Amino acid sequence: MASSSSSSSGSRKYDVFLSFRGEDTRKNYVDHLYKSLSDQLIHTYKDDQTLPRGDSIGPSLLMAIEESQIAVVVFSENYADSSWCLDELAHIMKCRDERGLIVIPIFYKVDPSDVRKLKGQFGTGFAKPKRDKSIIKEELWKKVIVDACNISGWEPSHIANGHEAAGIKSIVDTISERLFSLDEDVDDDLVGMGTRLQSLKSLLDIESGGVHMVGIWGVGGIGKTTLAYSAYDKFSHQFQGHCFIDQIREESTKHDGLKKVQEKILSALLKTNVNVQSVEEGKKMIRRRLRRSNVLIVLDDVDKDDQIEALAGSHKWFGDGSRIIITTRDEHLLKRENVKISHASLLSHDEAFQLFNRHAVQEDKPPIEDYDTLSRRAVSYADGLPLALKVLGSFLRGKDKKEWESALEKMKNIPNPTIMDKLKISYDGLELYERELFLDIACFHRGDLVVYVKEMLEACGLYPDIGIKVLIEKALITISEYGRFEMHDLVQEMGHHIVRGQHPKNLEKHSRVWKKEEIVEMCSTDSTRENNEIEAIKFFCFDEKALLGFFKLVSNMKKLRLLIVRSPLFSKSLEDVEGPSFLSNDLQYISWENYSGSLFPADFQPTKLVVLELEHTLQKELWQGYKRLPQLKKLTIDDAKKLVSTPNFDGFPCLENLQLSRCDSLEEIHPSLGNCNSLVNVYVSQCKKLRSFPTIIYMKNLETLDIRNCEALVEFPEIHASMDSLKKLAIIWVGIEVLPASSIGHYCTNLISLDLRFSDTFKRVEGNFQALKHLEKLKIEFASWYQPKLEKLPNDLLSNCNLKRLNLSECKLEDGEIPCDVGELFNLTVLDLSHNNFSRLPFSLWKLTRLKALKLIFCEKLLEFPELPSSVDLFRGDICSSLQSMGEFYKNCKSLSQVTLSNSNNVTGVNGLLQCMLHVCPSLSLTSFFILVWHMAYLDSYYYFY
């Protein structure tokens, strides 16, 4: 029977039916109980008619009992004196048995034992003569009285030490909880609300003391208000006062808006009309009147700090046990002391289908043909956003298949205005630069790595470091675990919709153009009209004809600030093709693949240009003569096979980063580079004809100089001035014979990292390493195992005790050639002596108490492993073919967790090694360690150099 109630509770007319004896309780206890129930929005039936004793109960009253979820029976001294009350009780107990009605008895100034046994004043009243009283009815009355008394109930005299008001509150709280448990699955709109509400409940921590503020944050239309109201509906009865204040963002913009919101809060909680003279007075009144009250306040749709300051400025404004819920699209507003944040989540795939179906399917009609396929398209479009699912479902409800197909097709180009308007609220609240930043990300950079895109956004003056954070806090974008820009499909569509504006089909009126098909169409129109609207364009071109058309198209764009061309083509036919006749002087960022062989336009004077990236360009030189680019910070030229000369760097006073790579025809770099004081990083790679590097005259800000794979470079760069900022120097596989370490030691004394990898022309390293007092990483390596060995290592190579990483791999070091000073490098954490010819280490490792990793890979003459210090956690001894015995090199280790010994001879005593490692990591199994020992030879480790 109870189950039928559960299934139909949502259709019941009343929450509570009150059964009581009027002359005992109507104007006192029941009146107070009824008011308290009403204050909690509990719909209660209370019959106020006064009937003569003996009159029979009416059919409307019987119906009211049947249409209630809970019956509260207030037994009082004269309750049994009324046949009306007894008939009421009989029908209540019948509905309990047959319909699952919940019955709660209250024993008001009567002992439950006297009621059950019909004694005392209650029994006297039952014995009085009554109209239509019969033996059968009397027995029925006795039975229902006993049955009701057997139900757990309340004795007001035993609740809250007999204080009636507190006792009534406890009873009403219990009734409210029982009602919520009956109704919590009824509302069709609350799909997926159960788990979300449970999560919010844990943050609210209703049962604990103190004052808690919880913010619900998320994108527009995600269900923040619905979740907040569900919590309000469920928990409000547990507070002395409660109010739900919605549309605060909108209300605050009106005249005296915040003041009127304060009045709403105070009036609702104090249950009287309150007038506030000013916002400051309102703050004082809230603090003064509520600081001892236990209240629940929901502040819905907050978008400014001053709103929170005016309405809930401090936890101290409210009494112990109070809870404040704030919903907002801006996470930044919630980043204040002791405010917990609940991140509103999108619906799961199943939840989304459930919600969509409830709005799209008509119960009295079968679904349309191909409903499953079409509904999947609609749900996919909404991407878990509740607002979109409701709007789309309601819009498509009752339409036929063709109308569905047409509507879904239309949404690709013309989004639903209701959804867009809701989402656009967050965009409208942004500053101008934040809007531009959002539109750039929405149009060009979704799915791109943030670390790369930031440079582009910075170049365009969009302040990405602060702006990206703002967009995240506004729930407009996210950053994936892989560091890429992401956003909801509909948020991105909203951005596209804003860009298209009033001219969705006229691309020339859009501020940004990014769709390949649309750009190809523009390229084919032969338009010669100037364009002052398009400010940013990104073109992925896979067709040479389209690229030629693009040259003409971009020549008409007079206000372009961002130009990105991605073209995997590399055609010699472009070598003699004339490129753009004009490029906008407003350009701030250029990244172009496959530029033609022609020079940049002669009148191209991009004084705002910050980044210039050219890849696969066929140019021999970028432009003729001297150009001044006062804002240029980065110049990258990659795979420029025809390039024979670089620009004059005197025209780039702000240049910080220079990269020249795979410039096969480049023989020299313009000598002005040596005077480029602003440079921070220089990277020159695979320029196989490059004979010399400019003399370094004035590069005091240079931090990294990396020259590699330039075989024709036979001399180390000449240095004429101090380079105190240089921290990293890498000279890798170039054609030099002698490294003038004296020059490095004299001018580059603040080096932290020195990477020297030599080709077969190299002969010796000159001394003066003792001057490198700050050196932490040193790597010396040869390109080929078969080349002639180094004449000798400098005597002062390891004079610096600050070294943390030392790599002398592939130096062909024999016994007696490894510096014994290695054993004195107390700060060393990584030591790599792989690919050498020594048989034993000539020094002990016991002083290297900070050593974490030791690598002796491919030391084919090594006879024994050295005894490891206790600090080592990684050891690699692969391919040591002359090893006579493994020994107990590990016996002192306290953190050894990774060992590889593949293809090394005489590896015995593995059990002891495993026991040592198991002692360090007891959670790993023996099987795991065998895999570690025998099969990790080719896995990378975080201890690798560079």
N, C-alpha and C positions, 0 to 999 in steps of 0.2 A: 504493500500500500504506500509505504513511504517513497518508494521509487517513482510512483506516479506523480507524487508531489514534486519531487525533484525535477521531473521532466516538464512539469507544467507551471513551475513557480513563477516564470516570467509573465504568465498570463493572469496571475492573481491580481485582484483589484486593490486589496489592502495588504499592507505589511503586517499590521497588528490589529487584533480584535480585543477590546477590553470588556471583560465580564466582571461586574461589581454590583454591590448593593448600594443604591443611590443615597439613601438616608444616612448611611455610615461614612461614605468616602467621596461622594460626588464633589463636594465643595472643598475638600482638603487633600487627602492623599492622592486620589485618582486625578484630581485637577492638576496637581503638581506633576504627576507621572505623565499625564497626557501632554502638558506643555513641554516637558523635557524631551519626549518622543518627537513632538512636532519641531522643536528647535534643531533636532538632528535630521530633519527632513524625512522622518519615518512616517509614512502615511497610515494613520491610525483611525479605526472605527470606534467611536464612543457614542452610545445612544443616550441622548439627554432627555428623553421623554420620561415622565414620572407616571407610571401606571398604577392603578389601584391594586392592592394585593389580590392575587388570585387570577388576574386576567391572563389569558393564554398568550404565548409568544407568537409574534407575527411572522409571516413568510419572508418579509424583507430582511428581518433580523437573522433568520436561518440562512438566507442567501449570503448575507454579509459574513457569517461564520465560514461558510463554504468557500468564499472568495478571499479568505485571509491566509497568510502563511504561518502566522504565529497567533495563538490565543493566550492572553494573559488573564488568569483567573485570580481576582483579589478576594480571598476569603476573609470576611469580617464577622463580627458577632451576630449580625442579623441577616447574613447572606442566605442561610437556610430557611429564614422566615418567609422567603419569596418563592412561590412556585415558578414565577418567571425566571429567576436566577437558576433554579434547579433544572428547569427545562433547557435553559441555555447551556448549562453544564453538560446535560445529557447529550445534546446535539454536538457540543464541542468534543466530547469523548468519542462519540460515534465517528466524527470526521477524523479524529486522531487515528482510529482503527482502520477506517476505510479510505481516507484520502491523504494520510501522512501529515495532518495538521500537527504542528509543534505546540505543545501545551507547557506553559510555565506558570506554576501556582505561586501566589504571594500570600503569606499568612499575616494579615494586618491586625495586630492587637488580639490575635487568637493563637492558642497553642495548637500546633499541627496534630498533636495527640487527641485534643478535644474535638477537633474537626473529624478526624478519622473515626473516633469512637462515639461521635454525636453526644458529647458531654458538655457541661457548662452552659454558658449563654448560647453557644452555637447549637447545642443539642436541644435547648429549650425552644429556640426558634424553629427547629426542624419539626418538633412535636406539635406545633400549633396547627389547628385545622386549616385546610386549604381547599379551594374549589377544585373539582374534578380529581381529587385525590383518591386513589384506589390502592389496593394492596400491591398490585403489579407495579404501578408507577412508584409507590413508595420503595419497593425493593430495588427498582432501577436507580432511583435517586441515591439510595444507600450505596449501591455498587459503584456508581460513577464518582461519588465523594471519596470512597476508599481508593479507587483507581487513581484519582487526581492527587490524593495525598501521598501515594507511592512514587510520584514523580518528584525528582530533585527540584526543590523550589527555594524561595527566599523568605526569611523572617526579618522584616525591617528593623526590629528591635536588636537583632544580632549583627547588623551590618554597620560599619563605621561608628561603632560605639553608640548606636541608636540615633545618630544624626540623620534626620530624614532626607535632607537635600543630597548629602554625600551618598546615602544608601540608594536613592533613586538614580543618581548618576551611574553607580556600579551596575544596576539592573539594566539601564538603557544601553550602556556600553556592551553588555553581554548580548542583548537583543540585536544591536547593530552588527556585531560580529557574526551572529547566527544568520542574519539576513544576507550579509555579504557572501558568506559561504554558499548560500542558496543561489544567489544571483550572479556570481562572478563569471559564469560561462554563458550568460544570456545575451549580452550585447554583441550583435553581429559585426560591429565595426572593430571590436577589440581583438582582431586576429594577431596572434603572437604576443599578446600583452602579458600573458602569465609569467614567462621567464623574465621579461623586461621589468615587470612590476616587482618580482621577487628580488632582482638585482638592486632596484631602487630602494626597496624596503631595507636591505642590508646596509645601505649607505645612510638611510634615515635613522636606523637603530632606535626605533620608537621606544623600546623598553628601557633604554638607558637614560640617565639624567643629562644635565647640561643643555646647551643650546646648539643645535646643528643646522648649518646651512648647506643645501645640496643644489648644485646647478645641473640642469639637463641641457646639453649642448648638441647641436647638430644642424645640418642643412635644412632649409625651408621645406616643409611638406613631409618631413620624416616621421612626424608623430610626437613631437615634444609635448604639445599641449594635451594631446590625448593621454599620454602617459602620466603627465602631471595631474590631470583631472581624475584619472583612475586611482592614483594614490590618494588624492584628496577625498574622493568618494569612499575609499576603503578605510582611511584612518582618521577622518575628521571628527568622528564621534568620540575619539579618545582625548580630545582637547577641550579646555574650558571655552575657548573661542576659536573660530576658524573663518577664513574668507578666501575666495578665489578671485583674484583681480586680473582680468584678461585685457589684451590689446594695449598694454602699457606704452609700447612704442608709438602707436597711433594717438593715444590719448594725450601723451606728453607734448605733442606738437601743437595742441590746441591752446587757446588763451587760458592761462592759469591751470594748465593741464596737470602738472605734478601736484599742485595744491589740491585739486579735486580728487586725484587718486589717493592722496593722504586722507582726505575726508571719507572716501569710500571705505578704506581700511578701518579707520577709527569708528565709523558708524556701524559697520558690520560687526566688529568685535565688541563694542560697548553697547550694542543694541539700542542706539539712540542716534538721532541726527546730530552730527558734529560739524561745526563750521570752523575752518582754519583761515587765519588772516594772511599768512605767508608760509612759504616752504620752510623757512627756518623755525617758525612757530610750530609747524606740523611735525618737524623732527623732534622738538622738545616734547610735544604732546604724546607722540608715539612712545618715546622713551619713558616719560613720566607715568603714563597710564597703563603701559603693557609690561613694565619691567618685573612685575610680580605675577604676571598672568601666563598660564600655560596655553600657547596659541599655535595654530597651524596656519601659515600664510603662504599662498601661492602667488608669485609675481610672474605673470605670463608675458612673453615676448618683450623682454628688456633689451635695449640696444645701446644704452649710454650709461657711463659710470655715475652721472649725477642722479639717475633714476634709483640706482641701488643706494646711493648715499642718502637720498631723501626718504626712502621707504624702509630700508633695513640696513642702516649705516653701520651697525655694530651688533655683535652677539649680546652685548650688555643691555641693549634696548628691551630684551624680552626675558620672561621668567623661565625658571628651570623647567626643562622638558619641552621647550618650544622647538618647532621645526619650521624652517623657511625654505621653500622650493622656488628656484628661479629658472625659467626657461629662456634660452637665448641662442642666437646664431653666432655669437661672438665669444669664443672661449676666453679671450683676454679679460673680459669683464669678471670672470669667475676666478681669475688668478689673484686671489686676495687671501689673507690669513684665515685659516680654518674653514675654507669652503671646499667641500668635496665635489668632484665632477663626475657626472654620469654621461657617457658618450652614447647618444641615441644611435641605434644601429638600423641598417636597412633590413627589410624582410628577407627571409630565406626564400629559395625558389618555391618550395611548397607553400609557405605562408603567402607569398605573392599571388600564386594561383588561387588560393582559397579566398583571399580578399577580392581579387578581380572577379571571380565567379559570382560572388555575392552581389556584386553591383551590375554585372553584365548579363546574367541569366535571369529570365522571367520564369517564375515558379510555375505559372499556369501554361507555359508553352515549351515545346521541345527546343533544344539548341539548334542553331542554324547549321546548315551543311558545312562540313570541314571546320567545325567549331574548334576542335583541338589544335589544328594547325594555325588558324587565325588567332586564337587566344594566346598561343605561344609567342607569336610575333608581337602582340600587344604587351604581354608580360615582359618580354625581352626588352622592349622599348622603355618600359617604366623602370626596369633595373632595380626592383625592390623598393622604390619610393612610394609609400602609401598614398600620398596625395595624387600622384600620377595614376596609380592603379584605380583609385576611386573615380577620378575624373574621366579616364578613358572608359572604364567599365560602364559608368552611367551614360556617357555619350553614345556608346555602341549598343546599349540595351534597346531591344526592340527593332533593331535594324536588320535588313536582310544581308545575304552573303556579299552581293555586289557593293552595297553601301559600306560594309566592313572593309573590303579590299580597297575601295576608294579612299576611305578615311585613313587607313594605315599607310597607304602610298603617299597621301597628302602630308602626313606628319614628317616625312623625310625632308620636306622643303619648307613647310609651313607649320611650325609647332603650335601646340594648343596654347592659346593666350592665357587661360586660367593658370596653367602650370608655370608658364614663363613669368607671369606677373608675380607669382608667389616666390619663385627662385630669385627674381631680379631685385627683390628687396635688399638682399645682402650686397649685391653689386652697387645699388644706389647709395648705400651707406659708406662706400669707399671714397678715399681721396682721389684726386685726378690721376696722380702717378700710379696709384694702386689699381685703378681701373685699366690703365694702359698695360700695366704688368699682367693683370689677369687675362686681358684679351690676347696678348702675345702668347701666353702659355696655352690658352684654350685653342688658339688657331695653329700654333707652330710646334709646341713643345710637349704635348701630352705623350708620355712614354719615354721621353728623353732623360738622360742622366742629368740630375740637378747640377752636379759639379761642373759639367761642360756648359750647360745653358746659362749659368750665372754670369759667366764672362760676357756672353752676348747681351744679356739684360743690363749688366753694368755699363757696357759700352753705349747702350741706348739711353742712359741716364735714368733708369727705372729703379735704382736702389734695391736690388734683390735681397740683400741680407735682411733688411727689416720688412720689406714688402712681402716676401714669401711667407714670413712668419704671420703677418697680418692675414693673408689669404687663407692660411691653414686655420687660424683661429676663427675666421669667418665661415669655416666649413665649405669653402669654395674649391680648395684643392687639398690633396694629400701627397705625401711622399712615401712610396712603397718601401718595403724592406730592402729592396735592391737599389734604393737611392734614385728612383725615377719619379717624375711628375705624374700624378694620377688625379682624376676627378670623375665625378658621376657623369654618365652619358648626357643626362638632361642639363646638367650645369654647363657642360661643354657646348651643348646645343644652344643654350641660352646665350653664351658668349658669341657663337656664330650668328645668332639672330640679331644681337646688338650691332655687330659689324655690318651686317647686310642692311640694317636700318630700314629706311623707307623705299629702298631700291633693291629688293632681293634679287632681281634678275639682271640688273645693270652692274656688271663687275667693275666698271670704270668708276663707279661711285663708292666703292667699298674702300675702307682704310687699309684692309689687309686682304691679300689673295694667297691662297695656299693649295687649292685643289688642282692637281695636275691637269685634269680634263678641261677645266675652265681656263687655265692659262694657255693650254694648247689651242683652245678655241680663240682666245684673244690674239694669239700669235698668227693665226690664219686670216685675220680680218684685214690686214694691210692698213691698219689705222695709222694716220699721221697726226692725229689730234694730240695736243699736249694734255697731260693728265696731272692735275694738282691734288687729287684725292688719295691715291694709293701711296701709303707711306711705308709698307713692308710687304715683301713678296718672298716666297720660298717655292722653288721650282725643282721638281724631280724630273729630269729630262732623259728619255731613253731613245730619242729620235733626233738624228742630226738635222733634219729639215726643221723640226720644231725649235732646235737650239738656234739656228740661223734666224728664224722668225723672232725668237726671244731677244736677240741682239737689237732688232728694230723696236720691239715693244718697250724694252727697258730704256731705250733712248728717249722716249716720250715722257718718262716719269720724272717730273721736275722736283717732287718733294719727298723722294725716297730716302728713308733713314736706315732701313734694314734690307740687305740683299743676300739671299742664300740660293746658290745654284748647285744642285747635286746631279752629276752626269757621269755615269760609269764609262762613257765612250772615250776612246782616245784615238782620234783619227787624224792622220797626217794631212787629210784634206782641209782641215781647219787652219793649217799653218799659214796659208795665204789668204784666208778669209778676213774681211774687215769686221772688226768687232763693233761694239756700240759706238755710235757717233757722238753720244752724249751720256754722261753719268752724273746723277744729281750731286751737287756739292753739299747737300744736307746729309749725305750718307755718313752713318756712324759705325756701321758694321758691314763688312763685305767678306763673304766666304764663297769662293767660286771654284768649281771643278771644271776643267777643260775650257779655259779661256782661249780664244784664238791667238794666232801668232802676231796680231797687230798690237801696237802700243795702246795704252790707255789714252783717251781723248786729250788733246793738247790743252783744252780749257777746263780739264778736270782738276779742280782745286778744292778737295774735300777737307776743309779746315776743321770739321767736326769729327773726322774719321778717327776711331779709337782702335779698331781691329781690322787688319787686312790679311786674309788667308787665301792663298792661291795653291791649288793642287792640280797637277797634270797640265799646267799652263804651257802653251807653245811659244811664249814670248822669249825673245832674245834679251830684251830689257823691258822693264815695266813702263818707262816713259823716257822721253828725251830731256836731258838737262837736269836742272835742280828744281825740286818741288818742296815746299814747306808744308808739312803736316803737323801742326803744333799740338794736336791732341793724340796722335798715334802712340799707342802703348804696346801693341803687339804686331809683329810682322812675321808671318809664316809663309815660306815658299817651299813646297814639297813636290818632288818628282817633276822638276822643271828641266827637262832634258836639253832644251835649247838655250837655256839662260847662260849668258856669257859675262854679264856684269850685274852688280847689285846697285841699288840707288845710293846717292850721296846721303850718308846718315846725319850730316850736319843739319839737314832739314827736319830731323825728328827729335826735338829737344826733350820729349817725354817718353821716348821708347824704352820699355822695360824688358820686353821679351823678344828675342830674335831666334828663329829656327830656320836653318837652311839645310835641307836634306835631299839627297838623290838628284842633285843638280850636276848632271854628268859632264856638262861643257864648261862649268865654272872653274876658272883657273886662279882667280884672285877675288878677294873681297875688298870693296872700296876702303882705302886706308883711313877714311874719316871714322870708321868704326872704332878705332883705337882712342878716339877722343869723345866717345859717346858716354858721357858721365852718368846718364840716367839708367843705363842698362843694369838689370838685375840678374837675368838669366840668358846665357848664350848657348845654343845647341847647334853644332855643325856635324852632319853625318852623311856618309856615303857620297861625298863629292869627290869622285875618284881622280879628277884632274887638278884639284886644288893644291897649289904648290906652297903657298905660305899663308899665314894668318897675320892680319895687320899688327904692327907694333903697338903694344898697349902703352899709351901715353897717359891717359886720364880716365880710369874706370873705377873710381873709388866706391861706387855703389854695387859693383858686380858681386853676386853671391854664388853663382854657379857658372862654371865654364866646362863644357862637355864637348870634346872633339873626338870623333870616332870614325873608323873605317874610311879614312882619307889617306890612301896608300901613297899618293904623290907628295904629301906634306912631310918634308924631310927635316925641318927645323922646328924646334919648340918655339912658341910665340915669344918674341922679345919683349921684355917688360922694362919700362923706364920709370915707373912710379909705384908707390905703395898701393897694395890692394887689400886694405884692412878688412873689407867686408866679405872677401872671398872665403866661403865656407866649404865648398865642394869643388874639387878639380878632378876631372876624368880625362885621361889621355889614353885612348884605346885603339890599338891596332892601326897605328899610323906609321909613316915611313921613317921616323927619326931614328938616329943611331945613338945619340947621347942625350940623356935627360939631365939638364943643368939644375940639379937640386939646389945648387948654391943660389941660383936666381929665385927659385921657389922659396927657399929658406929666408932669403933677404926681403922679398916683397910680399909674400903670402903667409905671413906668420900666424894668421888666425884660422888656418885651415882646420876643418873638423874631419873631412873625408877626402882621402886621396886614393884614386883608383887608377892603377897603371897596368895596362895589358899590352904586351909588346908583340910586334911582328918579327919575322926572321931577320930583319935588317938591324935590329937593336943590338947594342954591344954592352953598354955600361950605364950605371946610375951614379952620378957624382954625389958627393956627400953634402953635409949641412942639414941633416934631418933634425938635429938637436934643437934647431930654432923653432920647430913646429910644436910649441908647447901645448896647444889645444887639440892636437890630432887624436881622434877617437877611433877612426876606421882607416885601415891601411890594407890595400890589396895589390899584390904584385903577381902577375900571371903572364904566361907566354901563350901565343896563339896556337902553336903546334908542338906536339910531343917530340917530333923528329928534328926540330930546328936546333942550331948550336946553342949550347947553354950560356947563361949569363956569365960574364967574366968573374964577377964576385958581387956579393951584396955589400952595400956601404957599411963601414964600421959603426957609424952612428945611427944606423937605420932604426934601432929599437931603443934609442936613448930616452924616449918619452914614456914615462910610466902611466900616462893617462889613456893609453890605448885600450879600447874595449873590444874591438874586433880586428883580428889579424888573419889575413889570407895570403899564404905563400905557396899556393898550389901551382903545380905545373912549372916549378922553377928548376927541376932536375937537381935538387940539392943532394949531395953525397954526404957520407959521414964526415963530420968535422966542418961542414959548411953551414949548418943551421946555427944561427946565433944563440949562444947560451943565455943571452939576455932575455929570451922569451920566458924563462922560468922566473924572472923578476917582475913581470908585468902584472902587478897585483890587481889591477882593475879589469883584466881581460875576462870577457864573458863568452867569446866565440873564438876558437882557434881552428884553422883549416890548413893542414899540411899535406893534403892529398896530392897524388901524382908526383911523388918525389922518390929518390933512390937511396935514402938512408936505411940502415939496418936497425938502429936503435935511436931513441931520442937522447941527446947528450945532456939533458937536464931533467930535474924532477918537477912534477906538476903540483907538488903538495902545497906550495906557496900561493897557488892560483885559487884562492878560496871563493872567488866569484865566478869561476868558469862554469858555464852551463852546457856548452856543446863542444865536442872534439871530433874532428873528421880526419881520418887517415885512409881514405879511399884510394885504391890502386897504388898502394905503396908495396910494390912487388918484392922488394928486398927486405921488408920489415920482418924481423925474427920474433919479436914479442911486443905485446901491447903494453903501454906504460900504465903504471898504477894511477887510477883516476882519483882526483880529490873528491871529497864528500858532496860537493855542490853540483856535480855533473848530473844532468837528467837526459842528455842525448849523446850517444856514441855511435859513430859509423866506422866500421872496419872492413868494408867490402873489398873483395878481390885483393887480399894480401896473401899471395900464393906461396911465399917462403916462410910463412908463420910456422914456428916449431911447436909452440904450445900457447894455448890461450891464457893459461894461468888464472890467477884470481885478481885480475886488474880492477875488478868491480868491488872488491871487499869493503872498501871504505865508503862506498856510495850510500847516501841516505835518500836520494830523490831520483834515482835512475829509473826511467820509465820507457825510453825508446832506444833500442839497440838493433843495428843491422849488421850481419856478418856474412852476407851471401858470397859464395864462391871463394871463401878463404880456407886455406888448408889447416888441418890439425885442430879443428874447432871442437875441442872436447871440454868436458866439465860444464856443459850447458845447464845441467840440473842446478848447480850452485848459483849460476847466473839467474835462473828463473826464480829460485827461492829468494834471492836478494831483491828482485823486482817485485815479486809477490808481496814481500814485506812492505815495500813502498806503496803498492796499489793492490791491496788485498781483495778488492771487488772484482778484479780481472781473473779469468780462468786460465789454467795452464794452456789450454788450446789457443786462447787469444795470444799468449806470449810466443808460442811456436810460430804462429802466423806473423807476429811482429818481428821475430828474429830472422826467419827465413824468407820472408816475402815482402819486405818493405824497402828493398834496395833502390827502387826507382821512384819512391814517393818523395815529393817535395817536402821541405821542412821550413818552418818559419825562421830557422837559424841561417838559411842561405844568405849570402851576401847580395846586396843590391838587387 
